Amino acid sequence: MAQNNTESPSLLFETSWEVCNKVGGIYAVLSTKARTLQSLYKDKVIFVGPDVWTDDTPSPYFTEVASLLKAWRKNTGLPDGVTVRVGRWNVPGRPIAVLVKFDAMYASLPLLYGRMWEQYGVDSLHAYGDYPEACAFSHAAALVIESISRFMGHENGEGVLAHFDEWTTGMGLLHVKSELPAAATVFTTHATSIGRSICGNGKDLYAYFAGYNGDQMARELNMEAKHSLEKAAAHQADCFTTVSDVTARECEQLLEIRPHVTPNGFEKDFVPKTERKMAAARQAARQAMLKVASALTGATLPDDTFLVATSGRCEYRNKGIDVFLDACNIVRYELTDSDRPVVCMIMVPAWSRNARPELIEAMNGQAGNGLPDPVITHTLNNPDSDPIIGSIHRLGFENRPSDKLMMIYVPCYLDGSEGLFGGLTYYDLLPGLDATVFPSYYEPWGYTPMESVAFGIPTVTTSLSGFGMWVDNTFGDGAFEASGVHVSERNDGNYSELCRSIASRIEEILRADETSYAALRNAASATADRADWAHFMEYYLIAYADAMTSAQQRLNNKK
């Protein structure tokens, strides 16, 4: 991978709320990118994240290392109460990570808000929710970057590149811009705060796209603080980036600046390396899922039952869970006697308690006739307001033993601790699926379909996802056969057609002969290889070089 050393940073920081803190898709971006960054910059890369862990609940993703940055830690110069732990992120590449305890920064937030209003016009007046927490963390992270940079001889930040992810780190970028004026800054929006809010409030983002004004919508949706901070960071950064063409268009409209596009890459480290290991993983996953389905419904499900699932963040409309339910409902009425039984699974974490105790008993052989309400594995705290269980009941899924298609809601985070799938995690269960469907309405990139194809699973997504758009642009006509990914056209006016299209694709995969299905699996796996960080890192290197050039020009202009 070629690189211009004159534009290479001496120190590269990357700050995110999801460093060593697995809460969303950004964790997947950074943790899979780490090894490639390490190969390029070997321990010149320092990830900065929040220290939200305790002795009772330590981070499983972080190992403290006393020898790292030892001299700096003796004299950090950080404010009283702001402490750090230095170690390695437990991901491939094992980069250096600094975790910051930032609680002491809350007291200084009014001064920070006032300074950022005066310098950059950030309007924090209507801040609420997680805004103060994000600002306290990112300000503390910026102080860490400033302190390490100066300790290592970069007094004004020359030679330093500081990369900040998402609006939650915007205050950090603006502080670095102010206090390390020669440092190069990169800001990445993974999804605009106002775009996500528009969709989350049930408004049509795309039909009226050209008429939206970000500032106006922020006032209407009570999003002024987050939007103002995100917009300021985007405009002040030496290089502003986002993850896909679909989100670049959104940024240009709502933030009024065109970003560089740096697609999210991937590394298949967690995918079994040999066909034998993949076959064993697939068999174990299928047995675990069929055991749960059989105990829940009382049905005797054959080994060749067709397993299809959707997963991801629990956003009923944005992630297309509504479409998945309606498409599967179409399939339910079109199955014939010759079709295999179909089990559809919705694997999204919701507001749930433990697995249903009667389900655990059934799985242990203490019952075998199926459970009441055999469509859900866990007890919900809000069954009357959860839109997924409401739709399952409304559509009449009953999961009787005689039903050809069953719908099962798994409303928990699949980290192996839920007690149902024999300790298997989401990544352990993925290989057992026959197909996955991610019919997103709002999806800046789409790691869930990307993860699926990494396991060779034929996958359906939409043209409104960044990954789907990349597949379309890369493979063109005949993309499904060539890539193992079907991209359904989605817009604000074609809901019924979309459900019909996805239902047809599920039926096509279900009825594919062995040779055709194997070809789809191979194509999906090859698509994941094409989306490896080895291919996508070049976009980041261009962004880094642009940021370094911009910072150098700024420095030269002041001399």
Secondary structure, DSSP 4 states (H G I P E B T S, - for coil): ----GGG--SEEEEE-TTTT--SSHHHHHHHHHHHHHHHHHTT-EEEEEE----SSS--TTEEE-TTTTHHHHTT--PPTT-EEEEEEESSTT--EEEEEE-GGGGGGHHHHHHHHHHHH----TT--TTHHHHHHHHHHHHHHHHHHHHHTT-TT-TTEEEEEESGGGHHHHHHHHHHSTTSEEEEEESS-HHHHHHHHTT--TTTTGGG--HHHHHHHTT-HHHHHHHHHHHHHSSEEEES-HHHHHHHHHHTSSPPEE----B--TTS-SSHHHHHHHHHHHHHHHHHHHHHHH-----TT-EEEEEESS--TTTTTHHHHHHHHHHHHHH--TTSPPEEEEEE---SEEEEPHHHHHHHTTS--S--SSTTBSEEES-TTT-HHHHHHHHTT----TT-SEEEEEE-S--SS-SSSSTT--HHHHGGG-SEEE---SSBSS-HHHHHHHHTT--EEEETTBHHHHHHHHHH-TTHHHHHSEEEE---TT-HHHHHHHHHHHHHHHHT--HHHHHHHHHHHHHHHHHTBHHHHHHHHHHHHHHHHHHHHHHHHHH-
